[in-house]
Amino acid sequence: MLARASSKALRVKIDLPLVFLLSVLPDVDIILPFLTHRGITHSFIVMTVVFVPLFFYYRKKAAPYYLALAQHVLIGDILVGGGVEILWPLARKFYGLDISLNSQTNMILESSLFILAILFLILTKDILRMFTPDKTNFLLILPEGALLGSAIMAWHYSSFELLFLHFIFLVIFGLVILGSLKDFVLKHVKFVNSE
């Protein structure tokens, strides 16, 4: 939502699959055993250093993508589950509100944000744009995996409503990926048949 709002304010177009990919990218530390979860990949200092060349090259077009990356830390991990090393490497301390993942507060926050995101996709008609076949739609594979992993890990303590909201995004992303895969295969088959 932050990326979309900033793109509108700055009058720049965004690639939604890339936005969704960046919104879960900090959690790549979960699958990389040599990284501490919520450490370097969740640092605003590291994010900013990585984005400085992108801001120089793309100027205001980079801002929505930076916000997509930063929102993961700001809206998610600072609130829930022990905080983040937001100032790494300057400070090796975890900052956050430390709201428990299985608390009622987290369930309400997450459910509210999921619902807002779904409404935002519908109201901006971005949900329709996502179903336009495009090669960047394959970037949704990582957010799809993150949602699936999150839903599986949260199965035993999450509310039905929160799991249902995860499922809605799983279905949307899955259908978008399958539609683009179908389009890719059909184009490839036409190309092979024309030879």
Secondary structure, DSSP 8 states (H G I E B T S, - for coil): -HHHHHHHHHT----HHHHHHHHHGGGGGGT-TTS-TTSGGG-HHHHHHHHHHHHHHHGGGGHHHHHHHHHIIIIIITTBSS-B-TTTTT----BS--B-TTSHHHHHHHHHHHHHHHHHHHHTTHHHHHTS--GGGGGGHHHHHHHHHHHHHHTTTS-HHHHHHHHHHHHHHHHHHHHHHHHHHHHHHHHHHH-
